[in-house]
Amino acid sequence: MQVLAFMDDGATIFLFALVFSLLNYAINKKFGERDKVKALNKEVKDYQKQLSDAMRAKDEKKLEELQKRDSEMMGKMKDAMMLPFKALLITFPIFIILFNYILPGLFPAFATQLPFDIHLNSLFALNVLHSATYGPKGFFIVCSIFWGLIVEVVASNWDKLRGVAK
């Protein structure tokens, strides 16, 4: 069954994956507070570098001063890990509905063969360089990985791509 008359099923799933990847990126940007997570990670990394330098220099005074901020940094590390989960509360139900109901319902007979195998058993065996057959769910995952990487690279380099200086 062709969902979009002008596209075959594979192209339609490919398009679904693109839309999902864009939506996922937007939700993560908005609710996952990426900029805040990035700032927290930078702050913790700077703290860890200062701590490492003080230990290497055996600067007891600096170590004592830095250790007073230890619980504050632990809290920031926890925040940096937990913030992205807010976005997951939105994207995960969308993924589940799309993955378990929409894709199998729209494309019940879809199957395609790709020249690589990213099924879990092949990944764990480090044996991905052989062809594998994918149904609508598997092909959607492959396409989502592809589009997710593309969206991430383009979005993170958007200013450079447009020629705008930060």
Secondary structure, DSSP 8 states (H G I E B T S, - for coil): --SSTTS-HHHHHHHHHHHHHHHHHHHHHHHS-HHHHHHHHHHHHHHHHHHHHHHHHT-HHHHHHHHTTHHHHHHHHHHHHHHHHHHHHHHHHHHHHIIIIIHHHH-TT--EEESS--SHHHHHTT--SS-EEE-HHHHHHHHHHHHHHHHHHHHHTHHHHHT---
